[in-house]
Amino acid sequence: QVQLVESGGGWAQAGGSLRLSCAASGRTFSSYAMGWFRQAPGKEREFVAAISWSGARTVYADSVKGRFTASRDNAKNTVYLQMSSLKPEDTAVYYCAAGSAAGITATDYDYWGQGTQVSVSS
C-alpha cells in the first residue's frame, strides 16, 4: 500500500513556474514508477509525465515537453514536477500516481493522491 500526498500547487502568472511535490508513505516507494496527471474542469484526466523507479527514464506529454521536468528523490520518498513557462491551459488539478511501470494511461497506476490545484492567469 502506498499513500500519496501532493503539495506545491497554487497560482502563477503565464510564463511563471511552480514545483509540485508528491510525498509517498511506505518503504517500497523506490520500487514504483510514478506518474503525473491533470484534470481541468469539464475535461477528462490526462497524462502529463512519468518517471521510472530509478529516475533514469522520463516520459512527457507533447503539451508539456520542454517546459515540465519530472524528478524523484527515493531517499525522501518524494517525486517532483517542475513546471516552467506556464500557460493558462495548464490550469488543472494535478495528481501523482504510483504504479509498476512508467506508463501514459491512468490504468497503469494503482495508487493516487488527492490532487493539488494549479491555476495560471494570463
Order of alpha helices (4+ residues) and beta strands (2+ residues): beta-beta-beta-beta-beta-beta-beta-beta-beta-beta-beta
